[in-house]
Amino acid sequence: MTDDLLENGESPSVPVGVVLHRLRVKAGLTGAELGRLVKMSQSKISRIETGMTQVAPRDVGRVARALGATSDLVARLVERAELAQNRVTDLRTAAGSVSTLQRAVARGERGAREFRIFRSDVVAGLAQTGEYARAVLASVREIRDAVDPEAEHDVFADVLAARIQRQGILADPDRRFFLLMAESALTQAVGGAETMLGQIRRLRVLAEQPNVSLRIIPSDAPWTLPFVHGFELMDSQSVVIDVFSTSMIATGAQDVAVYRYVFDRLDQGATSEIEPILDRYRRYYLDRLT
């Protein structure tokens, strides 16, 4: 398939990063070897291949030429990279399985220094406890099984492990995390009362970290913008958007600017005085246990 793809013309539906990945595999090079060849870090090569960074068209040309692509293919890939600067990429297409998708997002996160994450429905993935993450991912598996019960899905433990491994980045004091959540995320008893009590303890611990800012939009806060969906801004380079069927990444400057504006507007209705809110839900879930 790869040979036909490269000889007969790359399909426009295949992301540029995937094409470069296939070219690298065809050339028998590791990511580190290719990085040395084109004077890029291995992590940058990985982010380019998974679509987790906005890749400059000139970098696409440099990598493609180093991998022996024809001049025609190089020109097509550069042109598509120029178009992709304002395009949303389906990470499911680039990454494949859910566990691989989680790892693809993690690679993009490792390349960023500043994160702005908003969630209204559930607690942000980086802040979830293991039990909370298990409940959330179980709902994802339920949807996939209901739609396509005959399909082979990821081993659940692998998906959960990939989600939890992403959280290691929170320990890096040189990175800053701005976590913004709506109070409505606490009203949903994800995993049950006991799981929610553990999640509330986890939020308290995170709020004490010097590199984490945790703010909550109270239910009675003045309306600013609708809570359409959750998203994660990484530096000023890209935004990951979660929907039921996949995660998408936008790297266009206009898309990133839109989501930064949305984050800042939503943050206007948030408070850093989160202890009273967390105390209220702690009492609520303790009552439900008894």
C-alpha positions in Angstrom: 0.0 0.0 0.0 2.8 2.4 0.9 4.6 1.8 -2.3 1.5 2.4 -4.4 0.7 5.4 -2.4 4.1 7.0 -3.0 4.4 6.0 -6.7 0.9 6.8 -7.8 0.3 10.0 -5.9 -0.5 10.6 -2.2 -4.2 10.7 -1.3 -5.3 14.2 -0.2 -7.1 12.5 2.8 -3.9 11.3 4.4 -2.3 13.8 6.7 1.2 15.1 5.7 2.6 13.8 9.0 1.4 10.3 8.1 3.0 10.5 4.7 6.3 11.5 6.2 6.1 8.7 8.7 5.6 6.2 5.9 8.5 7.6 4.0 10.7 7.4 7.1 9.7 3.7 7.6 10.3 3.0 3.9 13.7 4.6 4.2 14.5 2.4 7.3 15.3 5.4 9.5 14.4 5.9 13.2 13.0 9.2 14.3 16.3 10.0 16.0 18.3 9.2 12.9 16.0 11.4 10.7 16.2 14.2 13.3 20.0 14.2 13.1 19.8 14.2 9.3 17.6 17.3 9.1 18.9 18.9 12.3 15.7 18.5 14.3 15.0 16.9 17.6 13.5 13.4 17.7 10.5 14.8 19.6 9.9 17.4 16.9 9.9 14.6 14.2 7.4 12.7 16.4 5.1 15.7 16.7 5.3 16.4 13.0 4.4 12.8 12.2 1.5 12.7 14.6 0.2 16.1 13.6 0.7 17.5 17.1 2.6 20.6 16.0 2.1 23.2 13.4 4.8 22.3 10.9 6.3 24.9 8.7 6.0 24.1 4.9 9.8 24.6 4.6 10.3 21.9 7.3 8.0 19.5 5.4 10.1 20.0 2.3 13.4 19.5 4.2 12.2 16.2 5.7 10.6 14.9 2.5 13.8 15.6 0.5 15.9 14.0 3.1 13.7 10.9 2.9 14.2 10.6 -0.9 10.8 11.9 -2.0 10.4 12.8 -5.6 10.3 16.6 -6.4 6.7 16.2 -7.4 5.8 14.6 -4.0 7.8 17.2 -2.2 5.9 20.0 -3.9 2.5 18.4 -3.1 3.4 17.9 0.5 4.7 21.5 0.9 1.5 22.8 -0.7 -0.7 20.7 1.6 1.4 21.9 4.6 0.6 25.4 3.6 -3.1 24.6 3.5 -3.0 22.6 6.7 -1.9 25.7 8.7 -5.6 26.6 8.8 -7.0 23.0 8.9 -8.3 20.8 11.7 -6.7 17.3 11.8 -8.6 14.3 13.0 -6.1 12.6 15.4 -7.9 9.3 15.0 -6.8 9.2 11.4 -3.2 10.0 12.3 -3.0 7.9 15.5 -5.3 5.0 14.9 -6.4 3.4 18.2 -7.6 5.2 21.3 -4.5 4.2 23.3 -2.2 5.4 20.5 -4.2 8.6 20.2 -3.6 9.2 24.0 0.1 8.7 23.4 0.0 11.1 20.4 -1.6 13.8 22.5 1.0 13.1 25.2 3.8 13.7 22.7 2.3 17.0 21.8 2.0 17.9 25.4 5.7 17.1 26.0 6.7 19.7 23.4 4.6 22.5 25.1 5.5 24.7 28.1 2.2 26.4 28.9 -1.3 24.8 28.9 -4.8 26.2 29.1 -7.4 23.6 29.6 -11.2 24.1 29.8 -13.8 21.4 30.6 -17.5 21.8 31.5 -18.6 18.2 31.4 -15.9 16.3 33.2 -12.6 17.0 35.0 -9.7 17.6 32.6 -7.8 14.4 31.8 -4.5 15.6 33.3 -6.3 16.2 36.6 -8.3 12.9 36.8 -7.7 10.2 39.4 -7.3 6.6 38.1 -10.8 5.6 39.1 -12.3 8.7 37.6 -10.4 8.2 34.3 -11.5 4.5 34.3 -15.2 5.6 34.5 -14.7 8.2 31.7 -12.9 5.8 29.4 -15.5 3.1 30.1 -18.1 5.4 28.6 -16.0 5.9 25.5 -15.7 2.2 25.1 -19.5 1.8 25.6 -20.1 4.2 22.7 -17.6 2.4 20.4 -19.0 -1.1 21.3 -22.6 0.1 20.7 -21.8 1.6 17.3 -19.5 -1.3 16.1 -19.8 -4.3 18.3 -17.8 -6.5 15.9 -14.7 -4.2 15.8 -11.5 -5.0 17.6 -11.0 -2.4 20.3 -8.0 -1.5 22.4 -7.2 -3.4 25.6 -8.9 -1.2 28.2 -5.9 -1.4 30.6 -3.6 0.0 27.8 -5.9 2.9 27.2 -6.1 3.7 30.9 -2.4 3.4 31.3 -1.8 5.8 28.4 -4.2 8.3 30.0 -2.5 8.1 33.4 1.0 8.3 31.9 0.1 11.7 30.4 -0.2 13.1 33.9 3.5 12.8 34.6 4.0 16.1 32.9 2.3 17.9 35.8 5.4 17.3 37.9 7.6 19.5 35.7 8.0 22.8 37.6 9.1 24.6 34.4 5.6 24.1 32.8 2.6 26.1 33.7 -1.0 24.7 33.8 -4.1 26.9 33.8 -7.0 24.5 34.5 -10.5 26.0 34.1 -13.6 24.0 34.8 -17.3 24.7 35.1 -19.0 23.8 38.4 -21.3 21.5 36.4 -18.3 19.1 36.0 -18.6 18.4 39.7 -22.4 17.8 39.7 -22.0 14.6 37.6 -21.2 11.7 39.8 -18.7 10.1 37.4 -17.9 6.7 38.8 -20.1 7.2 41.8 -19.8 9.1 45.1 -16.7 7.5 46.3 -14.8 8.2 43.1 -16.0 11.8 43.2 -14.7 12.2 46.8 -11.3 10.9 45.6 -11.4 13.3 42.6 -12.2 16.3 44.9 -9.1 15.4 47.0 -7.0 15.3 43.8 -8.2 18.7 42.8 -7.2 20.2 46.2 -3.7 18.7 45.9 -3.3 20.1 42.3 -4.5 23.5 43.4 -1.6 23.7 45.8 1.1 23.0 43.2 3.0 26.2 42.3 2.9 25.5 38.6 -0.9 24.9 38.5 -3.7 27.5 38.5 -7.1 25.8 39.1 -10.2 28.0 38.7 -13.9 27.1 38.7 -16.8 28.9 37.0 -19.6 28.8 39.6 -23.1 27.8 38.4 -24.4 31.3 39.3 -21.6 33.2 37.6 -22.6 35.8 35.0 -23.0 34.3 31.5 -20.0 35.0 29.3 -19.9 32.4 26.5 -21.6 29.0 26.0 -19.8 25.8 27.1 -19.8 24.2 23.7 -17.0 21.7 24.3 -13.8 21.2 26.2 -10.4 22.0 24.7 -6.7 22.2 25.5 -4.4 25.0 24.3 -0.7 24.2 24.1 1.4 27.3 24.1 0.2 29.5 21.2 0.8 26.8 18.7 -2.1 24.3 18.8 -5.5 23.4 20.4 -6.8 19.9 21.0 -10.6 19.6 20.8 -12.4 16.6 22.2 -15.6 15.2 20.7 -17.4 11.9 21.2 -15.8 10.1 18.3 -12.3 11.4 18.3 -9.9 14.2 19.3 -9.0 16.9 16.7 -6.1 19.3 16.6 -6.1 22.8 15.1 -2.8 24.5 14.4 -3.9 27.5 12.4 -3.1 30.8 13.9 -6.7 32.0 13.6 -8.1 28.8 15.3 -5.6 29.1 18.1 -6.5 32.8 18.6 -10.2 32.0 18.7 -9.7 29.4 21.5 -7.4 31.7 23.4 -10.1 34.4 23.3 -12.7 31.9 24.4 -10.6 30.7 27.3 -9.9 34.2 28.5 -13.6 35.2 28.2 -14.7 32.1 30.2 -12.0 32.7 32.8 -13.6 36.1 33.5 -16.5 34.3 35.2 -14.2 31.9 37.2 -13.0 32.1 40.8 -9.7 31.0 42.4 -11.6 30.7 45.7 -12.4 27.0 45.0 -12.4 25.6 48.6 -16.0 26.6 49.4 -17.2 24.9 46.1 -15.1 21.8 46.7 -16.3 21.6 50.3 -19.9 21.8 49.2 -19.5 18.9 46.8 -17.6 16.9 49.4 -20.5 17.2 51.8 -22.9 16.3 49.0 -21.1 13.1 48.0 -20.5 12.1 51.7 -24.3 12.4 52.1 -24.8 10.2 49.1 -22.5 7.5 50.6 -24.6 7.4 53.8 
